[in-house]
Amino acid sequence: ENISDFSLNVTDCTQVVVPEEVFFTVAAAGILENLLVLVAVIRNKNLHLPMYFFICSLAISDMLGSLYKTLENIFIILCKMGYLTRRGDFEKKLDDAMDSMFILSLLGSIFSLLAIAADRYITIFYALRYHNIMTLRRALIILAIIWTFCAGSSIAIALFSYEAATVIPFTILFPLMMFFILCLYVHMFLLARSHAKKIASLPTSTVHQRTNMKGAITLTIFLGVFLCCWAPFVLHILLARFCPHNPYCACYMSIFHVNGTLIMCNAIIDPMIFAFRSPELRSTFKKMFCCAR
């Protein structure tokens, strides 16, 4: 709040505010869509596969992101109405809890995308041994490790968020993990191209290869949407920490609400990608809606 007030004094940039009706509508849509994905995977036993469990992990991360922004906006509204004070002990703990939820959502999304990328890599290049390498038990263990690490890291970062030694590794992790996933993609597509030429004479293998490459393309779309929706907010955190008094930084931080809304848009777009790219999920959604009717 202090940074926002200061930015209005040193720049000509006015604060861009997203209407509360739009904000809560986008948040509710993101939560409901991802909840629908979770219900679909739980109900359809054919979707009880490692890939869909990793997708559920990504859906949970998206839900946490929308829930975080919703609670934060409610907290701000209550402060403006005078029901809460900004410097109270309860409010401080509540703020730390919401910050922890935000970090958990971000880390959960990053590591879920990484798990999906690794799963696609194994599917494409170790297709015959995939079910031996990526068993359901191993997938659950991987998810347990991911969420335990993310939960512990989110609590530690939220408690020591005012220390530069904490903020710097957190902000470095985002581009580092994205770079690692990008390298995995490039390696995946180059090998897939070479592999496709070698098996061009095998019709069944070609069909299987195209199916796996479709999964890789879906993952690429996930990553692109994730970067577009989360990168502006992560940049806001960096600028708020390292150059809050710079007029250009303050001008960028005036679109804080827009950047927050982009996070919730990510939660809306991801389930649409699931439904559009996965015939099995589309079929499950149709059955669910038909039964509801």
N, C-alpha and C positions, 0 to 999 in steps of 0.2 A: 504493500500500500504506500509506504514511504517512497519507494522507487517510482511508482506510478505518479504520485503527486509531484515529485521532483522533475520527472520527464515533461510534465505539462508546463513547468516553469521555464525550462531551458530550451524547449523546442516548440515549433509551430504545429507539431503533429497532435491532433486531437485523439483522445481515447476512443478506439473503435469498440463498441459494446454490442454484443449479440443479444437480441431480445430474449427475455427469459422463456417465453413460450416456445421459441425455436430451439433454444438450448435444451429444455427438458423434453421436447418432442424427439429430438435427435438422440438424446441419451436413452430414453425409454425404448425407442426403436432398436437401438444397438443391443440393449440388454435382452429384449424379447427375441430378436433374431438369433443371437448366439445361444440363448436358452433352448430355442427350437432345434438348433443343430445338436445340442447335447441330448435332448430327448430322442431325436431321430436315431442317433448312434446307439443309445441305450436300448431302444425298442427293437431295432433291427439286428438280429444276431449275425447276419451276413456282414455287418459293418464292424464286428468285434475283431478288428485287425489292427496291427501296430500303427499303420498309416493314419487310420481314423482316430485312434487314441491320441496321436500327436496333434491332429487337427482339433480334437476336443480341448487339448491343452492350450492351443492358440485361441480357441473360443472363450475359454475361461479368462485368459489374459485380456482379451477385448472387453469382456464383461466388467472386469475389475477397473479398466481404464474409464469406461462410461460411468461406472458407479462412483469412482473417485471424483470425476468432474462434477457429477450431480451433487454429491455431499459437500464438495467445496463451494459450489454455488449457493446451496442452502445455508451453509455456514456464513457466507458473506452477506446474504440477505438478512439473516438473524442478527448479525453484527450491526448492519445499517438500521435495523428496526429497534436496536437497543436491548435486545434480549440477551445478547452475549457481549462480553468485553474482549478486546483484542489482546490484553496482557494478563488475563486471568490464568490461574494454574490449570483449571479444567480445560480451558480453551487451548492452552499450550499443548496439553496431552492429546487433545482432539486433533490439533493441527499436525502433530507428529504422527498420529495414527493414519491420517489421510496422506501425508507425504510418503509414509511407508507403503500404503496401498498403491500410490502412483509408481513408486520405484519397483514394487513387486510386479505390477502390470507391464512395465517396460522390460524388465529383465525376463519375465515369463514369456513375453512375445519374442524377444531375441533368441532365447534358448529353444523355444518351441519351433521357430523357423529353422534353427540350426539342426534340430532333431529331424524335422521333416526333410531337410536337404540331405542329411546323412542317409535317411531311409530311402529317398529317391536314388541316391548314388548306388546303394547296395542293390536296389531293385533292378537298375539298368545294367550294372556290370557284373553282378553276382546273382543273376536271376535263378540259376539252377540250385544255388545254395542259400537263397534268400530266407526260406522258411526255417532253415537250420541256424542261420546267423541271427536273424531278427525274430525271435520267438515272442509270443505274447508276454511271457514272464519277464524277459529281458526288457521289453518295451516299458512295462510297468515299473521295473527297477530304475530304468533311465529317467522316467517321469518323476519318480519319488526323489531321486537324487537332484534333479533339476529344481523341483519346487522347494525342497529343503534348503538348497543353496540360495535360491532366490529369496526365500522368506528370511533366512538369516542375514543375507546381505542387505535387504530392504530395511530391516530393523536397525542394523548397525549404521547404515548411511543416514537414515532419518534422525537417529540420535546424535550423530556427529556431523550433521550437514553444514555446520558453520565452520568446520575445519577445512582448509584448502587441501590438506592431505587426503580428505575423504572425497571431496567434490571432483578433484582432478582425475583419480582413477575411474570414478563412475562415468565421467564424461568421455574419457578415453575409451572405455569399454564399448560404447555404442559404435563409433566408427571402426574400431578394431574388429568387432564381431561381424559387422557388415562387410568389411574387407575380406575377412576369412570366408564368409558365405559366397561372396562374389567370386573369389578365387576357385572355390569348389564348383560353382556354376560353370565357369570358363573351362575348367578341367573336364567337367562332366560332358559339356556339349562337344568339346574337341574330340574326346574319346568316343562319344556316341556317334559322331560323324564318321570317324575312322572305322568303328565297329560295324556301322550300318552298311558300309561298302563291302565288307568282308562277308556279310551274311545276306547280301542282296539276292542270292540264288535260292534262299530258303524262305518260301512264302509264309509259313507259320511263324518263323522267327521274326520276319519283317513286321508282321502284324503285332506281335508281342513287343517288338522294339518301338513301334509307333505308339502303342498304349503307354509304355513307360515314359517316352519322350513327352507325351501329353501331360503326364504327371509332373515332369520337370518344368514344362512351360507354365503349368498352373502355379507351381512354386515360385517361378520368376515373377508372375503377376502379383503373388502375395508380397514378395519382397519389395517390388516397386511401389505398391500401395502403402506398405508399412513405412518406407522411407519418406514418401510424400506427406504422410499424415503425422509422423512422429518427429522428423528432423527439425521442422520449425520450432517445436516446443523445446527440444533439447538445446537448440541454438539460443532460445530465450533464457534458459537456465544458465548457459555459459556467459551470456552478456550481462545478466543480472548479477552474476558473481564477480566478473572480472572488469567490467567497464560500465557500472551503473550510472555514472555521472557524465558519460560521453553523450553529446546530443544525438549522434547517429544511433548509438545503442538504445538510448531512451526513446527515440522515434520508432525503432523496430519493436520495442517492448510495449508500445501503445496498442499493438494488435494482439495483445495477450489473449483476449477472449476468442479471437478468430483461431489462434493456434490451438487453444483448448478444444474448440469445436471440431477441428480437424482430427484430433485424437478419437473423438466419438464417431466421426464419419468413418474412420477405419473399422470400427466395430460394426458398422452397417454394411460396408462394402465386402468384407471378408466372407460373411455367410452367403452373400449373393454369388461370390466366386465359387463357393462350395456347391451351391445349387446348380449353377450354370455349367460347371466343369465335370460334375460327378453324376452320371446317370442313376447310380444306386441311391444316392441321396435324393435326387429328384423324385424317384419312384417312392421312396419312403415318405417324403413330404406329401405327395399326392394321396397316399394311403391314409396318412394321419388326418389330412383335411377332409377326406371322404368319410372317414369314421366319425369325425367331429360333426359333420353335417347330418 
